[in-house]
Amino acid sequence: TRSSVDSRTRPPTMAVKDELSPIVVNAWLPRKPLPGEDDEAPDKKSIDQILRGIPYRLVNSAPKKKIVELKAALEAERAKIKEAGEGEELSEEQTATNAVAEEAIAPMEEELAAAEQAYEELSGNLCKDALSTLPWIDSLMRYVDLGGSCIVPGGDVAADDAFRSVNANLTDVNGMLTEKQLEESKAWGQYITQAKLEKPGGYTIVCKFVPNPYLGAQAAIDAFPAWVERQITLGFGVELEEGADPILPHVILAWPDPSIPGVAEVIAAMLGPLTEDAEEGKVRAVSLDLSGDVSCDPRPLRECLERGGASKPSGVVVPGIHALAKVGERLVADASRSGVAVIAGDALLGGLVSERYLRVPAPMLAELKGTAAFAGLARVLASPGGWDGFQATLEALEVTGRGVATALVQAFADAGMRVEIETELEKGPAFEIGEPLGEEHTAAIIAAMNARG
């Protein structure tokens, strides 16, 4: 099935990258991600985009990096070629070296010409296409540059599942896409179109499946084939080769209640053929999201590990608020021993881990409704330490001198974890990943986390 939403969302042909990147970006699109039919797109780029934004994007684009790489390789090959001096003959060894180098140069020059053409196309696109430098697209590109190549569509598109679609009014009574979903899917189509020019092969769309666990494992299994087709229709599929049926490289399964069994059965079904006549499945990897359970109960993961085989998830998402604390110890230890990647879920609490919230009273929960920070604040307020405990953690992060967001992301990275960042894409990443934190700083951060429960 190919996208019927927009011709721009045709699945890209690419090698499957089914492992999650060091940073997983849970991206919330703006309320109005694309200009409407009645809106006028800006005729000219802003001065800031011309002087800083577009040059940054070009320098960090795949075509530019390929050009630099190929020019260096060509220079190295050309340096191997030696000409005979007057009255001299080249040795057999040098003659052979020249032949090998000359043979290598021709295809490199063809690749370079193609890369330069792609760069010119991208340059024109960024300078002339009004949608190519939308702030949220620019933000996503900067996350990719930092290591956030796996992108989870957030907002209304992410809520297209059996659990939430009833109340969120995302599909009508016939299961058709609503106007809001179509709007967001078109926006994602615009991003995918841009990413194919700018970051070909450098991004992966990771869809999140959120079935209602209270209906049982079989209900989730029954709902999954239609859900997969929906994601492909929305433009999130990938063609392994031209004309092949699209697949989803990686899917995150959310299972918020650890008391409900059957998750191992669900994962095995997700990875297997979805129809009786299919020879293989349409999903290459599944990670298990347990971040909805703040108790970090290890039972769902243990059920998967005990069954093994296709039921073993590639990764497990642990509540970031507890991933380094005692509360999450058993779950993290089980995953680490079994070779399951640990992802610190909502690591920056939707933006709450920021100097903006240091030494200030807690915001009202209602004020953050509909934002990426809403769930994070709810978890903070529900934890034994509450807002005061969260303030202690922010202060411990501040002492590192690295910035509170950078310090926390670095602490997760130092522990060998990936991080999930929920962001509304108002700007680029508010953090960096660099040198490991000192042992004293790490110990102080973990102590503050443990104190807040």
WOVEN-V992477 format. One record per pair of residues at least 12 apart in sequence whose C-alpha atoms are under 6 Angstrom apart, sorted by the first residue. I is the first residue (numbers start at 1). J is the second residue. D is the distance in Angstrom with one decimal. If there is no record, write none. Layout:
I:J:D
I:J:D
//
This chain:
3:233:4.4
3:235:5.4
8:189:5.9
9:189:4.7
9:235:4.8
11:237:5.4
11:238:4.8
11:239:5.8
12:238:5.4
12:239:5.8
13:239:4.6
13:240:5.4
13:241:5.6
14:240:5.6
16:249:5.9
18:249:5.1
18:250:5.4
18:285:5.8
21:149:6.0
21:150:5.7
22:147:6.0
22:418:4.7
23:147:5.7
23:148:4.3
23:418:5.9
23:419:5.1
23:420:5.9
24:148:5.4
24:150:5.1
24:151:5.9
24:420:4.5
25:148:5.9
25:151:4.8
25:152:5.9
25:420:5.8
25:421:5.1
26:152:4.6
26:154:5.7
26:421:5.7
26:422:4.6
27:153:5.4
27:154:5.0
27:423:5.4
28:154:4.6
28:155:5.1
28:423:6.0
28:424:4.6
61:198:5.2
62:198:5.9
62:199:5.3
63:115:5.3
63:119:5.3
67:115:6.0
77:101:5.4
81:98:4.8
136:425:5.0
139:425:5.6
139:427:5.2
139:428:4.4
142:428:5.7
149:203:4.5
150:203:5.9
150:204:4.8
150:205:5.9
151:205:5.0
151:206:5.7
152:206:4.9
152:207:5.7
157:181:5.8
161:210:5.7
162:211:5.1
163:211:5.0
163:212:4.4
185:234:5.6
206:250:5.4
206:251:5.6
207:251:5.1
208:251:5.7
208:252:4.6
208:253:5.9
209:253:5.0
210:254:5.0
217:262:5.1
221:266:5.7
225:274:5.8
247:282:4.6
247:283:5.9
248:283:4.9
249:283:5.8
249:284:5.0
250:284:5.9
250:285:4.7
250:286:5.7
251:286:4.9
252:286:5.6
252:287:4.8
252:288:5.8
253:288:5.0
253:289:5.7
254:289:4.4
255:290:5.8
256:290:5.8
256:292:4.6
256:293:5.5
258:300:5.7
264:304:4.5
264:311:5.0
267:311:5.3
268:310:5.0
268:311:4.7
271:283:5.5
286:313:5.5
286:314:5.8
287:313:5.0
287:314:5.1
287:315:4.5
287:316:5.6
288:316:4.7
289:316:5.7
289:317:4.5
290:317:5.5
290:318:5.7
291:317:5.8
291:318:4.8
291:319:4.3
296:328:5.4
298:331:4.9
314:340:5.5
315:340:4.9
315:341:4.3
315:342:5.7
316:342:5.2
317:343:4.6
317:344:5.9
317:345:5.4
318:344:5.3
318:345:5.5
319:344:6.0
319:345:4.9
320:344:4.3
320:345:4.7
320:346:5.8
320:347:4.7
325:449:5.8
325:450:5.2
342:417:5.2
343:417:5.6
343:418:4.5
343:419:5.2
344:419:4.7
344:420:5.9
345:420:4.9
346:420:5.2
346:421:5.2
346:422:5.6
347:419:6.0
347:420:5.8
347:421:5.8
349:373:5.8
349:376:4.5
350:372:4.6
350:373:4.0
350:422:5.0
350:423:5.9
351:373:5.9
353:405:5.7
354:404:6.0
354:405:6.0
384:452:5.8
384:453:5.4
385:452:3.8
385:453:6.0
389:452:4.5
392:448:5.9
393:448:5.0
396:445:5.4
405:431:5.5
406:431:4.3
406:432:5.3
410:433:5.8
//
